[in-house]
């Protein structure tokens, strides 16, 4: 049986792939403040996958209160 691991942190290449975009597009959105910046883990930049998921689902939106659709 093969074990599958779900990443809790991702490098720029993996983070951009999770959001279906090119690395350059991802980095541009990070630099513009539309996506969270990375954490430093030693010499490495890593993004929290949970933060990216919260943005993709709209859970990370601040100031909207409860929205009724």
N, C-alpha and C positions, 0 to 999 in steps of 0.2 A: 504494500500500500504506500502510495506517494503522499508525503505531507505537503500541504500548501500553506504558505505563510501569507498573511495579509500585512502589508507594510504599515507601520505607524508613522514613519518618516520617509521622505522621498527626496532624491536629488532633483535638479531642475528638469532633467530629461524625463524622469518618471512622472514628476508632478505635472508637467505639460501634457504628457500622454494621457494621464488620468482626466484631464480637462479637454482632451481631443484638440490640442493646438500644438503649433510648432514651438520649439524652445524660445526662439526669438520673440514670438508673440507673447508667450508666457512672461518672459523677462520684462518686456515693455509694459505689460499690465502691472507687474510688481513695482517697477520703477515709477509708474504713474500713481501708485497707491491704490489701485483697484483690486489688487490681490495682496495678501500678507507677504511680508518679507521673510527671508529664511532665518533659521536659528543657526548659530555657529556650534558645531560639534567638532572640537579640535580644529583642524584646518579645513573642515568640510562645511558646506552650506546644505542644510536640509530643511524641508518644509514638513509641517505636521499634516498628515493626510486628513485627520479629523477637521482641521481648519478649512481645508480645501473642500471637503464634503459639506460643511456648514454653509459655505458660500454658494456651492452648486445647488443646494436645496432651498436657499433663501433664509435659512435659520440664523445666519450671521447678520441680518439686517437690523440695524439699530434705529430707534426712534419711530418705528412704525406702529408700535402697540399691537393690539390684536387685530388682525385683518379678517373680515368676513367676506368671503367670496360669493 
